[in-house]
């Protein structure tokens, strides 16, 4: 399916299921981070980068978001693999 939520719709608003899904996904990710202990050593680690990532995504700036997300995923993977 091309485009994002609401693509091709006249008002381009996300469907109602999307609005319900996002909070559940957010909470699930928060729970996962807590259960995995990813923030035990430094609870503020990556906060500035995540804020910049949110700002880039909200502003539609994929070029800025891409490297921020890549670093975030690499560091999260390294933390998870270090716990195995």
Secondary structure, 3 states (H helix, E strand, C coil): CCCCCCCCCCCCCCCHHHHHHHHHHHHHHHHHHHHHCCCCCCCCCCHHHHHHHHHHHHCCCHHHHHHHHHHHHHHHHHHHHHCC
